[in-house]
Amino acid sequence: MKIVTWNINSVRLRAPIVVEMMRRLEPDIVCLQETKCPDEFFPAEAFAPEGYIYQHFNGMKSYNGVAILSKVPFLSKDIHHRVGREDCRHIAASFDGFELHNIYIPAGGDIPDVEANDKFAHKLDFVDEIGAWFKDRYSKDQNVIAVGDFNIAPLEHDVWSHKSLLKVVSHTPIEVEKLTKMYGALDWHDAIRHFVPENEKCYTWWSYRNHDWKVSNRGRRLDHIWVTQPLAPKLKRHEIFMETRDWEQTSDHVPVMVELAA
């Protein structure tokens, strides 16, 4: 079972490169964030011929939006709203053997101050709420997977410079503290760091401002795949598909994939 997560930053604009990724990586399930597309305009017809006939999406014009595209049948589908807003950031699907959550945590704006920046306050509240929700909804022995653009790089080597980014939204101590609490809610297992030691640099996002992103390599690991402990022994391999960062009209995020044994 191969699962990919990718912040695509407009699914209608970038449907062709999603298809290309599908053909290259051959995932069973693809989770997209920041689709920026109302449901009635979602390009379902672009993905069905690739075998992704099971589709679950929740989107809005210009902002946010999440989608699960699967070759594997859903047993059930859900849409979850967070912190009193219906802003298309969390959907879920149940499969034979596990439940999958696709999450797009708010970016949080530019100022890491809840008094000066409502977007940052929203981000922290979102992480608090979803962490408590997971803890209340599931037990640690259930098979659950959470993926998506969490917009937080929690570890020192999840960013190009720990010291330089301590006051930059996505790596501030309060964000790391909140995400760490969410992580502990189900005793999650970080599927990417399962393969990449914590003392090694690991990124999934490079700003559009870095024109020569490979040379500067000022990345952050904002995209995550977490599994509950019963699924951790099933992890076989991972891939951070950096090649897409050089594709035409690409996202500033790259696809992240894990493969689990049956």
N, C-alpha and C positions, 0 to 999 in steps of 0.2 A: 504494500500500500504506500503510494507516494503522495505526499501532500505538499502543495506549494502555497505560500503566501506572498502577495505582491501589492504594494501601494502603487496603483497604476496611474493615478493623477489624470483622470478622464478616460473612461472606458470607451466612449464613442470615438474619441480621437485616436486612441491607441489599441483598438481591437485587433488590427493586423499584427501588432507585435505580441499581443497576448497569444494569438494563434501560433505565431512562430515559436514562442516559448513552449507552448503545448507540444508542438511537434518535436522540439529539441529534447525536452526533459521527460515527456510522456507521463505526466502526473495523472493519478486517478482522481484527485480532487484539487481544484484551484480556488483559493480564497483571495478576493480582491478588495482593496480599500480605496477610498477617495474616488469612487466611480463617477461622481458629479453628474448623475443622470437620473431623471425621474423614471419610475418603473415602466411607464408606457413607451419610453424611448430606448430602453435597454437593448443592446444589440444581440439578443439571444440567438438570432439566426446565424451569427458569425461563429458561434461556438458549438452549436448542435452538430454540424457536420463533422466536427473533430471527435465526436463521441460523448460530448458533455450535454446529454439530453436532460439531465436532472439539474434544474437551476432554481436558485433561491436568492432573491435580491430585494433590497430595500434602499431606495435612492431618492434624491431630491435635486433640484436644479442648482448647478454651480458649486455645490459644497458637499462634502462628506460622501456617504453612500458605501454600502458593502454588498458583496455578492459571494455566493458559494456555487461553483460550477462543478458538477460531478458526473463521472461515468458510472458511479455506484448509486443504487436507488436510496432515496431518503426513506426512513421510517416515519419521521415527523419533521416539521419545520416550525421555527419560532422567530418572532421579532421582539426584541427587548428594548425598552426605552429607559434612559438613565437620567437621573437628577432632574426629573420633571420636564424633560425636553424630548420631543419626537424628532430627533435630528439624524436618524439613520446611521447609527454607529455600532450596533451590536445585533447580529443575527446568529441563529444556531440551527443545527440540523442533527438529527439522530440517525445513526447508521447501525447496521448489525455489528455489535461489539464495542461501540464507543459513541460518545456525543462530542460534537465539534462546535466550537464557538469562534466566530470571526469578529474581531473587535478593532475599532478605530478610535483610540484614545485621543482626546483633543490635543492639539499642538501646544496651546497655552499662551500664544502671543509672544512678545519679545521681552516683557518686563517680569522678572520673577518675584512679584510682590502682589499678594492677594488684595491689598487695599487699593493699589494703583492700577491693577489690571484684572478686570472681571474674567478674562479668558483664562488666566492662570488659576484663579479661584475655581472656575468651572472644571479645569483639568484635575485639580487635587480632589475636588468633591467626587468627580467621576470615578477616580481610582479607588477612593475610600468606599464608595457605594458598591462597585462591582466586586471588590474583594470580599466585603461582608456578604454580598449576595451569593457568591460561590461557596463561601463557608456554610451558609444556611441551607443551600440547595443540595449540596453533594457531600458524600463522605469521602475520605481519602483513599478508600479502596475501590472506588468506582473508576471506570475507564473514561477519562475526559481529556480533551485536547483543546487548548486555547491558542489561537494564532492571531497575528495581525500587526498593524503598525501601532505600537504602544507609545511612540513618541517620547520614550525615555530610554536612555542608554545607562544602565545601572552600574556597570562595573568600570573600574579604572581603565581597563584596556578595551572598553567598548567605545572609546573616544580617542581621537588623535592626540589630545593633550588633556590629561585629567586636571592639571593645575589651571590651564587657561580656560577651561569650560565650567569650572565650579560655580560661576555666576551667570552661566548661559543656560537659558531654558532648554530642557531635555537632560541636563546632567547636574542640576542643583541638588544639594543634600536633601531638601524637603521632598523633591520628586523621587529621588532614590529611596528615601525612607518609606514613602507611600507605596511605591511599587514593590519594595521588599516585603511589606506587610501583606500586600495582595498575593505575592508569591508564596508566602507562608500559610495563607488561608487554607490551601489544599495540599500543602507540602509538595508544590509543583516541582517538576524536574525540567531544567532548561535544556531542551533538545539540541540546541546548537552548541552550547558549552559542554555538552556530553562528548562532543567530538573535538572541540577547540579548547585547549586548556585556558584557564582564566588569566594566565600571565602572557598570553599571545593576543596581539591586536586582532580585532574582528569587527568589520563594518558592513553595513547593508545600505547606507545612504551617503551620498556625496552631493553637496550643494551645487545647484546650477551656476552659482557664482564662480566655482572653481573650473575655469575653462579647460585646464589641463589637469583633470582630477586625479589621473594616475600618478603624475609627478608630485603634486602637492600631497595627495592621499590624506586629506583632512576629513576623514569619514567619521561616522557614528553608527552604532548598532541600534537602530530604532525598531527593527522588525524582528518579531520573536515567535518562537513555537515552544509552547510549554505542554508537557504531558504529565498526567498523574503517575505516581510511583508504579502501579501495576503495569503500565505501558513502557516504562523506562527500559526494561530488559529486551523489549522488542525493537529498539532503535538499531537500525542496520547501517545507515550512512546519511550524510547530509551534503547539500551543495548550496553555495552562495553563488548564483549565476551572474557573475560580474560582467560578463560579456555584453549583457543588455544595456549597460550604462553607456556604451558607445554606439548603440543603434540610433537610427534616425528618429527624431521626434520622441525620444525616450523619456521615461520617468527618471526622477532623481533617486528613486529607490530601485533596488534590484530584487529579483525573485529569490526567495529562500525556500529550500526544499528539505524535507526529511523523508526517509523511507523506513517503514516499520514492517517487521516480519508478520506474517499472517498469524 
